């Protein structure tokens, strides 16, 4: 079990900021949100996030990183400079919903 913490508009949309979930990767954390909250996939694809697993910034290459660390999904404020800022792509979210997992959901900006 890990602690998933979400912030900003996503937290407001979902109505809760923390979850204790049984996942092993950031990809599975996104899948949890998409499959448990109606409309969250549309909401996510219109936002930009920095995803952290412990102290590791998650890039597209690290979506399947097996981790026991807590995962945070943090909105990016425009104008803020972060080395590994991620943005969810609509196609990836659609594929995630139909296949049950997120595929190609993150792109480095």
C-alpha positions in Angstrom: 0.0 0.0 0.0 1.2 3.5 -0.9 -0.1 6.9 -0.2 -1.3 8.8 -3.3 -1.6 12.5 -2.8 -3.2 14.8 -5.3 -3.2 18.6 -5.3 -4.9 21.6 -6.8 -7.7 21.4 -9.3 -7.5 17.6 -9.4 -8.0 17.4 -5.6 -11.0 19.7 -5.9 -12.4 17.8 -8.8 -12.1 14.4 -7.0 -13.1 15.8 -3.6 -10.3 14.1 -1.7 -6.5 14.7 -1.5 -5.1 11.4 -0.2 -5.7 7.8 -0.8 -4.1 4.6 0.5 -4.0 2.4 -2.6 -2.5 -1.0 -3.5 -0.4 0.0 -6.6 3.2 -0.6 -7.6 3.8 2.2 -10.2 2.8 5.7 -11.2 0.9 4.3 -14.2 -1.2 2.2 -11.8 -1.9 5.3 -9.7 -3.3 7.1 -12.7 -5.3 4.1 -13.6 -6.8 4.1 -10.1 -8.0 7.7 -10.5 -9.4 7.2 -14.0 -11.3 4.1 -13.0 -12.7 5.3 -9.7 -13.8 8.9 -10.5 -16.2 9.7 -13.3 -14.9 12.5 -15.6 -11.4 12.5 -14.2 -9.8 11.4 -17.5 -11.2 14.5 -19.3 -10.1 16.7 -16.4 -6.6 15.3 -16.3 -5.9 15.7 -20.0 -6.4 19.4 -19.8 -3.9 20.0 -17.0 -0.1 19.8 -16.6 1.5 17.8 -13.7 4.7 17.0 -12.1 4.6 13.4 -10.8 6.8 12.3 -8.0 7.4 8.9 -6.6 9.3 9.6 -3.4 12.1 12.0 -4.5 12.1 10.7 -8.1 10.5 12.9 -10.8 8.6 10.6 -13.1 9.1 10.9 -16.8 7.5 8.9 -19.5 10.3 6.3 -19.3 9.6 5.8 -15.6 5.8 5.4 -15.6 6.2 1.7 -14.9 8.8 2.2 -12.1 8.1 -0.3 -9.4 8.0 1.7 -6.2 7.0 1.4 -2.6 7.3 5.2 -2.2 4.4 7.5 -1.9 3.2 9.1 -5.2 2.3 12.8 -5.6 0.5 14.3 -8.5 1.3 18.1 -8.4 -0.2 20.7 -10.8 2.3 22.8 -12.6 1.9 26.5 -12.4 2.5 28.1 -15.8 5.8 30.0 -15.8 7.3 27.6 -13.2 10.4 25.8 -14.5 10.7 22.2 -13.6 13.1 19.8 -15.4 10.6 17.0 -15.7 7.2 18.5 -16.2 4.6 16.2 -17.6 1.4 16.8 -19.5 -1.3 14.2 -20.0 -2.3 13.6 -23.6 -5.9 13.0 -24.6 -5.1 10.0 -26.8 -3.3 8.3 -23.9 -6.2 8.9 -21.5 -8.7 7.5 -24.0 -6.5 4.4 -24.6 -6.1 4.0 -20.8 -9.9 4.0 -20.3 -10.5 1.4 -23.1 -7.6 -0.8 -22.2 -7.6 -0.4 -18.4 -4.1 1.0 -18.3 -2.4 4.3 -19.2 -0.4 4.0 -22.4 1.7 6.9 -23.7 -0.1 9.1 -21.2 2.8 11.3 -20.3 4.9 13.5 -22.5 7.9 15.6 -21.4 7.4 19.3 -22.0 
